[in-house]
């Protein structure tokens, strides 16, 4: 898929537990580019490109769950 403007092609790149699958188009009114990603746990969801590149999003939430102490 060809991307418009200065968008970066992240297809196949890994970000923590996430693998970028395909761009999903602008996510917000300001034009922030979104990406469909696949987590190692099998969950597919959408993330803002800036969050992936900056390392702010590394999983679908399973990383937090794995690292959290068990609740009673």
Phi, psi and omega in degrees: 000134179270134182259148182273156173059224183263020180293142181263137178276111182259004185308124178086348180283147181256141178227094185066240178269001185259142173240126180289129182260303181199155177290146180250007180088182180299134181266332185230169181298333181279002174087013178301126183285136178250156178228139170278130183231155177243124179274155178300335180280354177105353181281135175250132178203186187240140184222147174292138183303320181299324179294323179292308185296323181281350180082014181283331178243119183238352178201179178275358184125346181292331178296316178296316180298320180293327183271344181285143175292153180295137178266150179268000000 
